[in-house]
Amino acid sequence: MFKSFYKYKPFYKSNFILAYPVVISQLGHMLTAVGDTVMVGQLGTIPLAACALGNSILSIFLVSGIGISQGITPIVAQESGKGNKKICGFYLEQGVIISLISGLALFGIVALIAQYLHVLSQPLEVEIAAKDYLLVIAASIVPLMIFQIFRQFAEGLGYTKQAMYISIGGNALNILFNFILIYGWWGFPAYGLFGAGIGTLISRIFMAIAMWFYVIKSSLFSDYLSDFKVHLPDWTKIKAITKLGFPIAMQYFFEVGAFSGAAIMVGWIGAKELAAHQIAINLAAFTYMGASGIAAAATIKAGNALGKKDFKELKLSAISSYHLVIGYMLITAIIFLTCNRLLPWLYIKNEEVIAIASQLLILAAIFQLSDGIQVIGAGILRGLSDVKIPTIITLIAYWVIGLPLGYVLGFSFKMGPQGIWIALSIALTASATLLYFRFRNMMNKLAIQS
């Protein structure tokens, strides 16, 4: 039995070496939200519910921006595989323009939404607390987009560690400013939830500056950036990036939008249920970021192998990525099952909230495998520049199946938050299955070409 896995052994190692810095970097992003949630949770149920509302809205647009920036990764990986170094640098120039424009546009959209939170029919005290917090964390989209475009460029070339170090530094900075500004350390006023938002903004500004400085000054990229200068838009390259980046952004929008829609539906039930949802989704998102890091490495490896036209390496590397994510998600599922009451206690001491969150974590454990498999499938297909069909798949899985079913189970069948989460599990399973079959279909097509 184990002999059949022997052929993947070199790819387990190489994929892991490429993936682990991305995993840590992705987890670092998530730790910002975890840090905010844990520290705000000490303030009580209403601030925690407001944090849930604000982050649920922001996350839809934040991941859409990240998706746009990821359009550069497969292009750079493929061009690098062909040996076209300077072309990679030209794509970075246009990526900077795209990131600035999209970051400002997304900030404007979220700032506008913050003025109309009342239309979401959330508890009034939650709505009031969420408004200013949402505005300040929305401003952090702009520096995060700058960080992302330089990060995706470096990772597309296989350099993943520096973004990891910068993310760790940014997370440490966020926690420090959270203590200072949430609780009023060192003579500063105690801003509560709003202070958590300021801490996030400061940390992301630091990350943007640090990542830009690293890429521009490092000798690793001198051959790629010898003519680097942000020129006027090159519409051919911008079209190439957005042709990949926009569908990726829509994939994230549909997936995260479904989870944000679930949060809004849970908010219709009550503040305690919304606080419990925030705890469980925060933990599930944390494990997802680990899987997302493995998927990002799979994108790079697939793109590079495609550029070299080495289809055998592409297939073996892709399947080994599936194996890695299955192993990782099995571990996280066991942790959720065995620690389903302990983990919510780290966030809040309200027994009613903990009881609801512990039930949701059992459902989160059930969908861990599906979540990991679907993100790997999407990542490999991005490396192959196959983004249109996966976008349709995510639309169907999350918006045609997940959200309507969540409403039916949650309200028509009166299953509450648990019903909404069961629907999310079904949506993730549908997405994982369809993306896997799409991957198999693409591999068959490439096999015929070879």
Secondary structure, DSSP 8 states (H G I E B T S, - for coil): -GGGGGGGHHHHHHHHHHHHHHHHHHHHHHHHHHHHHHHHHTT-HHHHHHHHHHHHHHHHHHHHHHHHHTTHHHHHHHHHHHT-HHHHHHHHHHHHHHHHHHHHHHHHHHHHHHTTGGGG---HHHHHHHHHHHHHHHHTHHHHHHHHHHHHHHHHTT--HHHHHHHHHHHHHHHHHHHHHHHTGGG----THHHHHHHHHHHHHHHHHHHHHHHHH-GGGTTTSTT----S--HHHHHHHHHHHHHHHHHHHHHHHHHHHHHHHHHHH-HHHHHHHHHHHHHHHHHHHHHHHHHHHHHHHHHHHHHHT-HHHHHHHHHHHHHHHHHHHHHHHHHHHHTTTHHHHTT---HHHHHHHHHHHHHHHHTHHHHHHHHHHHHHHHHTT--HHHHHHHIIIIIIIIHHHHHIIIIIS--HHHHHHHHHHHHHHHHHHHHHHHHHHHHHHHHHH-
